[in-house]
Each structure stands twice: as C-alpha cells, then as structure tokens.
Amino acid sequence: ELSKKYQEPVLVSGTDGVGTKLKLAFALNRHDTVGQDLVAMSVNDILVQGAEPLFFLDYFACGKLDVDTAAAVVGGIAKGCELAGAALIGGETAEMPDMYPAGEYDLAGFAVGAVEKSAIIDGKNIKAGDVVLGLASSGAHSNGYSLVRRILERSKPDLEGDFHGRKLADVVMEPTRIYVKPLLAAIRSTGAIKGLAHITGGGLLENIPRVLPEGLAAHLVKGSWPQTELFAWLQQTAGISDHEMNRTFNNGIGMVVVVTAGQAEACAATLRAQGESVHVIGRIAPRGDGPAVVVA
C-alpha cells in the first residue's frame, strides 16, 4: 500500500491526550466530543510535517467501565478518524479500580502517518517576506482548560443558558478542528507551504517559533483575525491581557501556515474552497534582538 503511493515514504507519529478539558466533560456529563479532540491533537501535530494520517489507536482508562460513557467517547474518536481520513485500527480499554474517581476516565491517543521524503515540511526554507496565514479555530480546542475551568468556577455562568445563540456548555466543549484534508489538498495543489504550526499549549507565541529558522521572527498584525465570542468573553470576564490570551490560548487561530508571498492568495483560496476560514495575519521578518513572535 505505502510503496504504491509513496516512492520514499517517511513515517511520522504523534501521541497526545485531551488535558483538563476532560474535567469539564465529567462535570457537564458530555462525552461525545472529547474523542474528536483526542484524534485532532495527534493528527494535526503530524500534519505540520506534511504527513497524511494512516491509522490511530486510543487508550481509555477508568476505575469502573460505564458502557454508555465509553461508547460516546469512542463514537467521537471514530468521527475524528473519519474527518482525518485515518483508520481506527484498535485501542485499549483499561478498568483499574481505585485509580480513578467514579465517573472519571483518562484518554490518550496515538497516530501514525506518512509523507514523501522530498515533501517533508520542516520550515527550513522560510525566508523574510513570506506571508503568515491563520486558519480559524473552532474554539478553545484542547488547551488552556485549567484557566477556562477556573473562570467558569469563579463567574458561575449558566452553562445551559444562551450564549450567542448556542448553549455555553456546547461552546466550551466544541471539539478541536481537524485540518488534515483541507491542508493536504493545499499542500499538494500549491506546493507553496513552507511551514505549519499547530497552535496548542503555549498559544501563538510559543508554537510558531518551532517552525522558524534561526534569525527570523513572525510579525503578526493585531486585529487581523477575529476573536471568537468565547475568547472575547473569557478575556473580558477574567481581565486577561492580550499577551496572555496569545500565550495561553489559540485565541481564534488553530493552525498557522507560512507561504511564499506570491502564492499566499492562491493558497488561501484553495483552503477557503475546502471550507476553512483563512486570514492573512502577518509576515516573516528578520528577528534582530526581539522575540520570535511579535503581535502589534
């Protein structure tokens, strides 16, 4: 199978969990979305190297198995795999009495993908003048939830109440967007994508530098992308600075794409045609003595 599709396949793997977003799933008794979060965290991570996910495995651990809860979680995992084009080839369900409080569980996932050796995306060709595109996030994805939970505990909003036309509980549990199919299409059709950063823990400020060659910085234009209603509410409710919003959360951008300036518009159009909300959020510039990411 691999030898037919790739001349020199390189395997790329990733593993992750869902983090403390699970605590909200327990509190709200909503278990149908965290499975998609689980898949997204690993497949978006291997995607940044240009890898197409091939298969996924999950690990579900609890004190005593609640069949309905486990079924809801695995349903979400299956949906995530479908969105990512990955096969869910198996997993492990572990019952460990006394390890977890009643009604609680932990999740981990593992993805393996493949990329043509000549097509690996590693950021080394990024140059000053390249354009930074941002793909909109669906919400807080799976990061910053210790702070989200603290804000919810302190402000005690009605989670089942209306929040811009939806229940607030649905908004905070909105699953992580899976960027695999649109980005693979754009990578293959444009050949212009030089670097990708999945915006997870550490936000825009700490994830973008991972893909930048030494001596370069990403200059992002403040306000060049819309802040979601959830992030606006969190920032306002807790009085969080802009800097902290960009360091703790994805703040509205779930994936950053660095492209050659001349092909930025074509790349954005391809991604939009695939259903993504794309914003031109900045440019690559010489770093000098400053930080690797500047938002101004």
Buried (B, 14 or more C-beta within 10 A) or exposed (E): EEEEEBEEBBEBBBBBBBBBBBBBBBBBEBBBBBBBBBBBBBBBBBBBBBBBBBBBBBBBBBBEBBEEBBEBBBBBBBBBBBBBBBEBEEBEBEEEEEEBEEEBBBBBBBBBBBBBEEBEBBBEEBEEEBBBBBBBBBBBBBBBBEBBBEBBEEEEBEBEEEBEEEBBBBBBBBBBBBBBBBBBBBBEEBEBBBBBBBBBBBBBBBBBBBBBBEEBBBBBBEEBBEBBBBBBBBBEEBEBEEEBBBBBBBBBBBBBBBBBEEBBEBBBEBBBEBEBBBBBBBBBBEBEEEEBBBBE
